[in-house]
Amino acid sequence: MAPQKSKKPSKSTFFVDCAILCGNESERILDIKEFRDFLKARIKVGGKAGNLGTAITVGIQKTKIAVTSEIPISKKYIKYLTKKFITKTGAREYIRVVMQNKDSYELRFYDAREEDEEEN
């Protein structure tokens, strides 16, 4: 028998860049701490929400949310929860979630000029 390969635990980190939404106090649309708490409460581990333990950590790095996981987690799941939070705050009509690179998303405003060009 051939020896079995030992699997290293895959550690993945995903980012959600909220810089455009976390301006100064008077212009702030999104509270990044509230978003972090939302993710902590909603991410499911073992079929239970809020059961992060030591497998998943959610933190803030300046204007980014960092979700670090030692267990497999889907990047689309992070996008789904981000959209859910934006909908909860009532900003879904003018904020969208866009892929920035292979391990991060960025929150952006809808560009009305793009929509006008598509209609013409």
Phi and psi in degrees as GROMACS dihedral restraints (atoms count N, CA, C in turn):
[ dihedral_restraints ]
;  ai    aj    ak    al  type     phi  dphi    fc
    3     4     5     6     1   -80.3    20    10
    4     5     6     7     1   142.9    20    10
    6     7     8     9     1   -66.0    20    10
    7     8     9    10     1   143.4    20    10
    9    10    11    12     1   -78.7    20    10
   10    11    12    13     1   144.9    20    10
   12    13    14    15     1   -77.6    20    10
   13    14    15    16     1   134.1    20    10
   15    16    17    18     1   -85.6    20    10
   16    17    18    19     1   130.7    20    10
   18    19    20    21     1   -87.2    20    10
   19    20    21    22     1   127.3    20    10
   21    22    23    24     1   -80.6    20    10
   22    23    24    25     1   141.5    20    10
   24    25    26    27     1   -64.0    20    10
   25    26    27    28     1   125.9    20    10
   27    28    29    30     1   -82.7    20    10
   28    29    30    31     1   121.9    20    10
   30    31    32    33     1  -103.1    20    10
   31    32    33    34     1   121.2    20    10
   33    34    35    36     1  -122.9    20    10
   34    35    36    37     1   146.5    20    10
   36    37    38    39     1  -128.8    20    10
   37    38    39    40     1   129.7    20    10
   39    40    41    42     1  -119.6    20    10
   40    41    42    43     1   145.8    20    10
   42    43    44    45     1  -121.5    20    10
   43    44    45    46     1   146.5    20    10
   45    46    47    48     1  -124.4    20    10
   46    47    48    49     1   111.9    20    10
   48    49    50    51     1   -84.9    20    10
   49    50    51    52     1   115.8    20    10
   51    52    53    54     1  -110.1    20    10
   52    53    54    55     1    22.6    20    10
   54    55    56    57     1   -60.1    20    10
   55    56    57    58     1   -41.3    20    10
   57    58    59    60     1   -67.4    20    10
   58    59    60    61     1   -25.0    20    10
   60    61    62    63     1   -96.0    20    10
   61    62    63    64     1   -17.1    20    10
   63    64    65    66     1  -103.4    20    10
   64    65    66    67     1    56.7    20    10
   66    67    68    69     1   -72.2    20    10
   67    68    69    70     1  -153.4    20    10
   69    70    71    72     1   -72.2    20    10
   70    71    72    73     1   173.4    20    10
   72    73    74    75     1   -55.4    20    10
   73    74    75    76     1   -41.4    20    10
   75    76    77    78     1   -74.5    20    10
   76    77    78    79     1   -25.6    20    10
   78    79    80    81     1  -104.1    20    10
   79    80    81    82     1     4.3    20    10
   81    82    83    84     1   -66.8    20    10
   82    83    84    85     1   127.5    20    10
   84    85    86    87     1   -99.1    20    10
   85    86    87    88     1   -37.2    20    10
   87    88    89    90     1  -125.8    20    10
   88    89    90    91     1   133.0    20    10
   90    91    92    93     1   -91.9    20    10
   91    92    93    94     1   113.6    20    10
   93    94    95    96     1   -65.9    20    10
   94    95    96    97     1   -31.3    20    10
   96    97    98    99     1   -69.2    20    10
   97    98    99   100     1   -37.1    20    10
   99   100   101   102     1   -65.8    20    10
  100   101   102   103     1   -38.1    20    10
  102   103   104   105     1   -64.6    20    10
  103   104   105   106     1   -43.7    20    10
  105   106   107   108     1   -60.3    20    10
  106   107   108   109     1   -45.4    20    10
  108   109   110   111     1   -64.3    20    10
  109   110   111   112     1   -36.4    20    10
  111   112   113   114     1   -61.3    20    10
  112   113   114   115     1   -46.5    20    10
  114   115   116   117     1   -64.1    20    10
  115   116   117   118     1   -41.6    20    10
  117   118   119   120     1   -60.1    20    10
  118   119   120   121     1   -37.7    20    10
  120   121   122   123     1   -78.4    20    10
  121   122   123   124     1   -27.1    20    10
  123   124   125   126     1  -102.2    20    10
  124   125   126   127     1   -22.2    20    10
  126   127   128   129     1   -66.3    20    10
  127   128   129   130     1   129.3    20    10
  129   130   131   132     1   -96.8    20    10
  130   131   132   133     1   133.6    20    10
  132   133   134   135     1  -129.0    20    10
  133   134   135   136     1   122.1    20    10
  135   136   137   138     1    67.2    20    10
  136   137   138   139     1    28.4    20    10
  138   139   140   141     1    81.0    20    10
  139   140   141   142     1     3.4    20    10
  141   142   143   144     1  -120.6    20    10
  142   143   144   145     1   128.9    20    10
  144   145   146   147     1   -73.4    20    10
  145   146   147   148     1   142.3    20    10
  147   148   149   150     1    77.2    20    10
  148   149   150   151     1    10.8    20    10
  150   151   152   153     1  -100.4    20    10
  151   152   153   154     1    55.2    20    10
  153   154   155   156     1   -73.2    20    10
  154   155   156   157     1   -40.5    20    10
  156   157   158   159     1    58.3    20    10
  157   158   159   160     1  -137.7    20    10
  159   160   161   162     1  -100.6    20    10
  160   161   162   163     1    -1.4    20    10
  162   163   164   165     1   -73.1    20    10
  163   164   165   166     1   -34.7    20    10
  165   166   167   168     1  -131.4    20    10
  166   167   168   169     1   134.0    20    10
  168   169   170   171     1  -122.9    20    10
  169   170   171   172     1   140.8    20    10
  171   172   173   174     1  -121.6    20    10
  172   173   174   175     1   121.1    20    10
  174   175   176   177     1  -136.7    20    10
  175   176   177   178     1   171.3    20    10
  177   178   179   180     1  -112.2    20    10
  178   179   180   181     1   130.5    20    10
  180   181   182   183     1  -124.2    20    10
  181   182   183   184     1    94.4    20    10
  183   184   185   186     1    57.6    20    10
  184   185   186   187     1  -100.2    20    10
  186   187   188   189     1  -111.3    20    10
  187   188   189   190     1    18.3    20    10
  189   190   191   192     1  -119.5    20    10
  190   191   192   193     1   146.5    20    10
  192   193   194   195     1   -98.4    20    10
  193   194   195   196     1   129.3    20    10
  195   196   197   198     1  -112.7    20    10
  196   197   198   199     1   123.1    20    10
  198   199   200   201     1  -111.3    20    10
  199   200   201   202     1   109.5    20    10
  201   202   203   204     1  -107.2    20    10
  202   203   204   205     1   130.5    20    10
  204   205   206   207     1  -131.7    20    10
  205   206   207   208     1   137.5    20    10
  207   208   209   210     1   -98.1    20    10
  208   209   210   211     1    -5.0    20    10
  210   211   212   213     1  -114.7    20    10
  211   212   213   214     1   160.0    20    10
  213   214   215   216     1   -62.1    20    10
  214   215   216   217     1   131.5    20    10
  216   217   218   219     1  -142.7    20    10
  217   218   219   220     1   142.5    20    10
  219   220   221   222     1   -85.8    20    10
  220   221   222   223     1   139.3    20    10
  222   223   224   225     1   -67.3    20    10
  223   224   225   226     1   -33.6    20    10
  225   226   227   228     1   -65.2    20    10
  226   227   228   229     1   -29.5    20    10
  228   229   230   231     1   -65.4    20    10
  229   230   231   232     1   -39.6    20    10
  231   232   233   234     1   -64.9    20    10
  232   233   234   235     1   -41.2    20    10
  234   235   236   237     1   -63.8    20    10
  235   236   237   238     1   -42.5    20    10
  237   238   239   240     1   -59.1    20    10
  238   239   240   241     1   -47.0    20    10
  240   241   242   243     1   -67.4    20    10
  241   242   243   244     1   -34.8    20    10
  243   244   245   246     1   -63.7    20    10
  244   245   246   247     1   -45.0    20    10
  246   247   248   249     1   -62.5    20    10
  247   248   249   250     1   -38.4    20    10
  249   250   251   252     1   -63.4    20    10
  250   251   252   253     1   -41.5    20    10
  252   253   254   255     1   -65.8    20    10
  253   254   255   256     1   -43.4    20    10
  255   256   257   258     1   -62.1    20    10
  256   257   258   259     1   -40.2    20    10
  258   259   260   261     1   -63.7    20    10
  259   260   261   262     1   -40.9    20    10
  261   262   263   264     1   -62.2    20    10
  262   263   264   265     1   -36.2    20    10
  264   265   266   267     1   -81.6    20    10
  265   266   267   268     1    -8.2    20    10
  267   268   269   270     1    83.8    20    10
  268   269   270   271     1    15.0    20    10
  270   271   272   273     1  -105.7    20    10
  271   272   273   274     1     9.9    20    10
  273   274   275   276     1   -64.5    20    10
  274   275   276   277     1   -24.3    20    10
  276   277   278   279     1   -71.7    20    10
  277   278   279   280     1   -22.8    20    10
  279   280   281   282     1  -131.2    20    10
  280   281   282   283     1     9.8    20    10
  282   283   284   285     1  -126.1    20    10
  283   284   285   286     1   138.7    20    10
  285   286   287   288     1  -130.0    20    10
  286   287   288   289     1   162.3    20    10
  288   289   290   291     1  -107.7    20    10
  289   290   291   292     1   121.6    20    10
  291   292   293   294     1  -122.7    20    10
  292   293   294   295     1   139.6    20    10
  294   295   296   297     1   -71.2    20    10
  295   296   297   298     1   129.4    20    10
  297   298   299   300     1   -94.3    20    10
  298   299   300   301     1   -50.3    20    10
  300   301   302   303     1  -150.9    20    10
  301   302   303   304     1  -167.1    20    10
  303   304   305   306     1   -66.0    20    10
  304   305   306   307     1   -16.8    20    10
  306   307   308   309     1  -128.6    20    10
  307   308   309   310     1    20.7    20    10
  309   310   311   312     1  -150.0    20    10
  310   311   312   313     1   153.9    20    10
  312   313   314   315     1  -119.0    20    10
  313   314   315   316     1   161.6    20    10
  315   316   317   318     1  -134.9    20    10
  316   317   318   319     1   139.5    20    10
  318   319   320   321     1   -91.5    20    10
  319   320   321   322     1   129.4    20    10
  321   322   323   324     1  -134.1    20    10
  322   323   324   325     1   159.0    20    10
  324   325   326   327     1   -80.7    20    10
  325   326   327   328     1   147.1    20    10
  327   328   329   330     1   -64.1    20    10
  328   329   330   331     1   141.5    20    10
  330   331   332   333     1   -98.2    20    10
  331   332   333   334     1   111.4    20    10
  333   334   335   336     1   -65.2    20    10
  334   335   336   337     1   -28.8    20    10
  336   337   338   339     1   -64.7    20    10
  337   338   339   340     1   -39.7    20    10
  339   340   341   342     1   -61.6    20    10
  340   341   342   343     1   -42.6    20    10
  342   343   344   345     1   -66.4    20    10
  343   344   345   346     1   -37.6    20    10
  345   346   347   348     1   -66.0    20    10
  346   347   348   349     1   -38.6    20    10
  348   349   350   351     1   -67.1    20    10
  349   350   351   352     1   -36.9    20    10
  351   352   353   354     1   -67.7    20    10
  352   353   354   355     1   -34.0    20    10
  354   355   356   357     1   -71.3    20    10
  355   356   357   358     1   -31.7    20    10
